Amino acid sequence: MKSIIQTNKQCFLCGSQSDLHEHHIFYGTANRKWSEEYGLKVWLCPQHHNMSAAGVHFNRDFDMALKALAQAVFEKVVGTHEEFMRIFGKNWI
């Protein structure tokens, strides 16, 4: 997995190394493609991905925090705020 956010293959939240899922921070048809292209992904264990209420797909606070982090890293490593807005269409910070 190419990620500009995470280098170690472990759950981004708890550090588990078992049964990891690749999570595209910006999902949906178009945004998933951009997450893939720019490396806006993290590893998550099933508990923190989609197998419990604590998972990013059910926990809005966790989802919004990852989106804000991804935007900040994009703007630091990849491009400008304007480029992020042109691609993703929303400011998460």
Secondary structure as UniProt FT lines:
FT   TURN            12..14
FT   STRAND          21..24
FT   HELIX           29..38
FT   STRAND          41..44
FT   HELIX           46..49
FT   TURN            53..54
FT   TURN            56..58
FT   HELIX           60..73
FT   HELIX           74..78
FT   HELIX           81..88
//
